[in-house]
Amino acid sequence: MRGHDGYGFPKWVTELDVQIDAGRTTARVANDSGGTDIALSTPTPRQQRSPSGKRVSSLTSYTWTKDAWHSVLNQLNVLSGGSALMPRDLELTLGTGRMSDDVRSLKPIKTVRLDVVTEGQIALHMPVPTSVPTTA
């Protein structure tokens, strides 16, 4: 039930490189030919440890699958993380691929906040129908 059928998210297998240390955070997602789809390099915000359950956030995403809208609850329990408002020295590289195309379509102007979680737990709940398929 998970994956494409359960969540309706597009899926593909690709190379993903992530390096996080006290000084710098870098990430790179490869495109389908092995080149760079999207890459990020930025100073790592100061990390703060938290007891389990103290910094829990949630969001609801929506997806269209099986001819109906579904809501998906996502929860994140941050055990160690940090944020930077109006981060400086952030380098975002948009290459060729699905993720870069999505970012370009949003026409971003400025990075307002950067969150880096170095230790956490995430729960992605099963989709719940929010509409009923209609018949003609």
C-alpha positions in Angstrom: 0.0 0.0 0.0 2.9 2.3 0.5 4.9 4.1 -2.2 3.2 5.2 -5.3 0.0 3.3 -4.8 -0.5 4.4 -1.2 0.8 8.0 -1.3 0.6 8.8 -5.0 4.1 10.4 -4.9 6.2 10.0 -8.0 9.0 7.6 -7.4 12.4 7.0 -9.0 15.7 5.6 -7.8 18.6 7.9 -7.9 21.9 8.8 -6.2 21.6 11.0 -3.1 24.7 12.4 -1.4 24.3 14.1 2.0 27.1 15.3 4.3 26.4 17.2 7.5 29.1 18.3 10.0 29.3 21.1 12.5 30.5 23.5 9.9 28.7 22.7 6.6 25.7 20.9 5.2 25.8 19.7 1.6 23.4 17.6 -0.4 23.1 16.5 -4.0 20.4 14.7 -5.9 21.4 13.1 -9.2 19.1 13.2 -12.2 18.3 10.1 -14.4 21.5 10.4 -16.3 23.8 10.8 -13.3 24.2 14.5 -13.5 23.1 17.0 -10.9 19.4 17.6 -10.6 19.6 19.8 -7.5 22.4 20.5 -5.0 22.7 22.6 -1.8 25.7 23.8 0.2 25.3 26.0 3.3 26.8 26.5 6.8 25.2 24.1 9.3 23.0 26.0 11.8 24.0 25.4 15.5 22.4 22.1 16.5 20.4 21.9 19.7 19.5 18.5 21.3 16.0 17.9 22.6 14.5 15.1 24.6 12.2 12.8 22.6 8.7 14.3 22.3 9.7 17.9 23.1 10.0 19.2 19.5 7.3 17.4 17.6 5.8 19.0 14.5 3.2 17.8 12.1 1.8 18.7 8.7 -0.8 17.4 6.4 -0.1 16.8 2.7 -2.7 16.0 0.0 -2.4 13.7 -2.9 -4.7 12.6 -5.7 -4.8 8.9 -6.1 -7.4 6.3 -7.1 -9.7 9.0 -8.4 -10.0 10.8 -5.0 -8.2 13.2 -2.8 -6.4 11.8 0.3 -4.8 13.5 3.2 -1.5 12.2 4.7 -0.4 13.1 8.2 3.4 13.6 8.6 5.0 13.9 12.0 8.6 14.8 12.9 10.2 14.3 16.3 13.4 16.4 16.3 16.1 15.1 18.6 18.9 17.3 17.3 18.4 20.2 14.9 18.9 23.9 14.2 17.5 26.8 12.2 18.8 29.9 10.5 16.6 32.9 9.6 17.7 34.6 6.4 20.7 32.2 6.0 23.8 33.6 4.4 26.3 31.8 2.2 23.6 29.4 0.9 24.4 27.9 -2.5 21.6 26.3 -4.4 22.4 24.7 -7.7 19.5 23.9 -10.1 20.6 21.4 -12.7 18.4 19.3 -15.0 15.7 17.1 -13.6 12.4 16.7 -11.8 13.3 18.4 -8.5 14.9 21.4 -10.3 11.9 21.8 -12.5 9.6 21.8 -9.5 11.7 24.5 -7.7 11.9 26.6 -10.9 8.1 26.4 -11.2 7.7 27.9 -7.7 9.8 31.0 -8.8 11.5 31.4 -5.4 12.8 34.9 -4.5 14.7 34.5 -1.3 15.5 31.9 1.3 13.7 32.9 4.5 14.5 30.0 6.9 16.7 27.0 6.8 16.2 24.0 9.1 18.8 21.2 9.4 17.8 18.1 11.5 20.8 15.9 12.2 18.8 13.4 14.3 15.1 12.8 14.3 12.2 10.4 13.8 9.5 10.7 11.2 6.1 9.0 10.9 4.4 9.1 7.6 0.8 7.9 8.2 -1.3 6.1 5.7 -3.5 8.2 3.4 -7.1 8.9 4.4 -9.7 9.7 1.7 -11.0 13.2 1.9 -13.3 13.0 -1.1 -15.3 10.2 -2.8 -14.8 9.2 -6.4 -17.7 10.4 -8.6 -19.4 8.3 -11.2 -20.7 9.7 -14.4 
